[in-house]
């Protein structure tokens, strides 16, 4: 498909120099750039866990070095579990 795209003269001049150095065409550079941009934006963003607190003050001193079972028991203490 043919289309017309307007780009700044300085950008076109840089593209021509790069194309010449790489022995390719400006068209090929534009295609490569568009393909990379589309692939990058199509790729899912990596999951990032939000940092949250629940009005606590971090790990309580009595739990430092505690086994998971001890921590779990403390969490459910008095809750019938």
SELO-181392 format. One record per residue: residue in one letter; x, y, z of N, C-alpha, C in turn. Coordinates in pm, whole numbers, plus 50000, padded with zeros to 5 digits. Layout:
BEGIN
AXYZXYZXYZ...
This chain:
BEGIN
X500844988350000500005000050000500895012450000X500525022049923501275034549918500535044949999X501325052950070500755063950147501785075050156X501335086650197502225098050214502305101350362X503535102950410503745106350550504645118550554X504285128250635505115140150651505955138650776X507275140050759508195139650872509135151450860X509705155850969510635167250963511835164050872X512315174450805513455172850714514665166850784X514925171250907516105166350978515995151351008X514795146751041514595132451066514765124450938X514255129650829514395122750701515865121950660X516605132750684518035132850650518785122350733X518445121350861519085111150946518735097150897X517495095150858517055082050809517795078550680X517965088250591518695085750465520145081850493X520785088850587522175085650620522275071550679X521355068350769521355055050830521105044250725X520165046750638519855037050532521065034850443X521775045650412522955044550329524045036350398X524265039250527525285031950603524955017050612X523665013850627523244999950643522884993350511X523075000450403522774995350267521344990050258X520434998650298519014995350291518275007750244X516965007450252516155018950208515475025550327X515075037950308514315044950411512995037450435X512425032350328511185024650341511375012750435X512495005550419512764993950504512944998250650X513585009650673513755014750809512405018150871X511555024550793510225028250843509425015650876X509465005750788508754993150814509254986650943X510584986050958511164979951078510744987451204X510795000651196510395008651311508945006651349X508065006351251506645004151279506394990251335X507064980151280506894966451330507344965451477X508484971551508508974971151646508024978251741X507544989851701506644997651785505334990151810X504794984151706503544976651719503744964551810X504854957251792505134945551875505324949652021X506024960652043506284965352179504984969252250X504104975852180502854980352242501834969152254X502014958752174501104947352178501474938052294X502734937752330503214928852435502594932852569X502174922952648501584926152778502624932152871X502194941352951503084947553049503324937553163X504534936953215504784927653325503984931653448X503524921753523502744924353643503624930853749X503114941253811503844947953917502924948754039X503334942554147502554942454269502654956154335X501484961754367501464974654434501944973054577X502604983254627503034983154767501864988154851X501414980054945500294983955031500614980255176X499984987355266500074984055408498674984255465X498504977955576497204977355640497294983155781X497764995455788497875002855913498764995856015X499624987355970500534980256059501884987156063X502764981556140504104987356153505154977156112X504804968856015505754958955966505774946556053X506824938956039506954926356112507144929356260X506314923256341506384925256486507594917556541X508264923156642509474916756695509254902256737X508084898956792507864885256837507764875356720X507594880456598507484871756481508794870656403X509784878556442511084877956372511664863956386X511914857456277512494844156277511494833056307X510204836456316509184826456347508924817456226X508514805256256508144795956150506784800056093X506524796155968505274799755902504054795355984X504104783556040502974778456119502684787456239X503734792556303503554801556417502934814856372X503364819956260502804832456207501334830256171X501054819156105499664816056065498774814756188X499244807856291498464806256413498164819756476X499144828956474498954842256533497924850156453X497934848656321496994855856235495554851656267X495344838756288494004833556309493634832256458X494504836756546494254835856689492954842856727X492094835856797490834841656842489784842656732X489984836256620489024836956508488384823556480X488574814156569487904801256555488534791956454X489714794756408490334785856310491394777256372
